[in-house]
Amino acid sequence: MKLSNLSLTALEKIKVVRWDRIIEKHEGPEEWESVLRYYDPEFMEVEGRWILLPIDCSSHANITILRTIWSESGHSVTLFLKDTTYDDDPFFSGFMAVCDKIKDENFFLAIVYHEWFIIEPAKGIFES
């Protein structure tokens, strides 16, 4: 799926969504309209579903999905990911995103995108 193939109606649905961020100590609600204007985002396929994150598509090759947690309804997903685009230190390259499915569309859109310190769990403590 490509942004360029979306209908104008679908693009308008994206533009009006606000999302929360904490990235490099910058906080606050952002608007997807600004992401579309100033960045080059593109859909990523995650477990057979299309997800749009507020990042440049050039970063996709550096992203590893560490965990996905789908809601029972399947209309929301929480992602934990590693993005080594700017920092290859695993401790400082973690992010988490909460994404919701857009009504009457076949994709999910990030409504939360935060930095997350990747902390490895102690072996044998948690079930996998």
Secondary structure, DSSP 8 states (H G I E B T S, - for coil): --GGGS-HHHHHHHHT-EEEEEETTEEEEEEHHHHHHHS---EEEETTEEEE-SS-GGGGGGEEEEEEEE-TTSSEEEEEEEE-SS---GGGSEEEEEEEE-TTSS-EEEEEEEE-------TTTS--
